[in-house]
Amino acid sequence: MQHRFVLDGGVAPASRTWRMCLSVAALVGLQGPGLGQQPEASELHPPVRLSAGGEPIDVTVGHAAPLMIDMDGDGLRDLLVGEFGTDTFPGERLPEDLGGFARDSFTQGKLRIYRNVGSANAPQFEDFKYLRAGKEDASIPTT
């Protein structure tokens, strides 16, 4: 099941929407014409709908963790979204001591990279690519 990274469409339970709202509101500079302007320390911008390729950004499993940073060195901040996964994390990549967790209880957390193909003042995102580690998607164990 996918949870929408959409805050004004009413698709997530109120408690999750509130947490996601704070995460999105905390994105520095993602606020219309005032892009790049810093709000006062006590202010949060209203939530905004983030989309890529004209569609709302979805994550595989909820708890999206967005961050804006120039990932490709072109001077534009790209959108990075961490996500929990559904695929089982490879047991051979786990340490011996799992702190009481079962070896098969970990899933693959991944990092989506949405490259900014717009501008600094009007970011625009297309389809994402996962962060790569060699020839495969980079992943970390999540529970």
C-alpha positions in Angstrom: 0.0 0.0 0.0 1.3 3.4 -0.9 0.8 6.5 1.3 0.6 9.8 -0.6 3.1 12.5 0.1 0.1 14.8 -0.3 -1.0 16.9 2.5 -4.1 18.7 1.3 -5.8 15.7 -0.4 -7.0 14.0 2.8 -5.5 10.6 2.0 -3.5 10.1 5.2 -4.8 9.8 8.8 -4.7 13.1 10.6 -1.8 12.2 12.9 0.4 11.2 9.9 -0.7 14.2 7.9 0.3 16.5 10.8 3.8 14.9 11.0 4.2 15.0 7.2 3.0 18.6 7.2 5.7 19.6 9.6 8.3 17.8 7.5 7.2 19.5 4.3 6.8 22.9 6.0 10.4 22.5 7.3 11.8 22.3 3.7 13.8 25.5 3.3 12.6 27.6 0.4 9.8 25.4 -0.9 7.2 28.2 -0.8 6.0 29.7 -4.1 7.3 33.1 -5.0 9.3 33.5 -1.8 11.5 30.5 -2.7 14.9 30.9 -1.1 13.6 33.4 1.5 14.0 32.2 5.1 11.0 32.5 7.3 11.3 33.9 10.8 12.5 31.3 13.3 9.0 31.0 14.8 7.2 30.7 11.4 6.3 27.7 9.3 5.0 28.0 5.8 1.7 26.3 5.0 2.1 22.8 3.5 2.6 22.5 -0.3 1.8 19.7 -2.6 5.0 18.2 -4.0 4.8 16.6 -7.4 7.1 15.0 -9.9 6.1 14.7 -13.6 2.8 16.2 -12.8 1.8 13.6 -10.2 1.8 13.8 -6.4 5.0 12.2 -5.0 4.2 8.9 -3.4 6.5 6.7 -1.3 6.5 3.0 -1.0 5.7 3.1 2.7 4.9 6.2 4.8 7.3 8.2 6.9 8.8 10.2 4.0 11.9 12.2 5.0 12.4 15.0 2.5 15.5 17.2 2.2 16.5 19.8 -0.4 20.2 19.8 -1.4 22.2 20.2 -4.6 23.0 16.6 -5.2 24.3 16.8 -8.8 26.4 20.1 -8.5 24.3 22.1 -11.0 23.5 24.8 -8.5 19.9 23.8 -8.1 18.6 22.1 -5.0 17.2 18.6 -5.7 14.6 16.9 -3.6 15.8 13.8 -1.7 13.1 11.6 -0.1 14.1 8.8 2.2 11.6 5.9 2.4 11.0 2.7 4.2 10.8 -0.2 1.8 9.0 -3.5 1.4 11.8 -5.7 0.2 13.6 -7.8 2.8 17.1 -6.5 3.6 19.9 -8.9 2.7 20.7 -10.9 5.8 24.4 -11.2 4.8 24.7 -7.4 5.1 23.5 -7.3 8.7 25.9 -7.5 11.7 26.0 -10.6 13.9 24.4 -8.9 16.9 20.9 -7.6 15.9 19.9 -6.4 19.4 17.2 -9.0 19.7 15.6 -8.4 16.2 15.0 -11.3 14.0 17.2 -11.4 10.9 14.3 -11.4 8.5 12.5 -8.4 10.2 14.5 -5.7 8.4 13.4 -4.1 5.1 15.4 -2.0 2.7 15.3 1.7 3.3 16.2 3.7 0.2 16.8 7.3 -0.8 14.9 8.7 -3.8 16.6 11.6 -5.7 14.3 13.9 -7.6 16.5 16.1 -9.8 15.4 19.7 -10.1 14.9 20.4 -13.8 13.3 23.8 -13.1 15.1 26.8 -11.5 16.1 28.0 -8.1 12.9 30.1 -7.8 10.6 27.5 -9.5 11.8 24.0 -8.8 10.4 21.3 -11.0 10.9 17.6 -10.5 10.5 14.6 -12.8 10.8 10.9 -12.1 13.1 9.8 -9.3 16.2 7.6 -9.3 17.4 5.7 -6.2 20.8 6.5 -4.8 23.1 3.9 -6.2 26.0 2.0 -4.5 28.0 0.5 -7.3 25.6 -1.5 -9.6 22.7 -1.7 -7.2 20.4 0.7 -5.2 21.9 1.8 -2.0 19.9 0.7 1.0 19.9 0.6 4.8 18.1 -1.8 7.1 14.8 -0.5 8.5 12.3 -2.0 10.8 
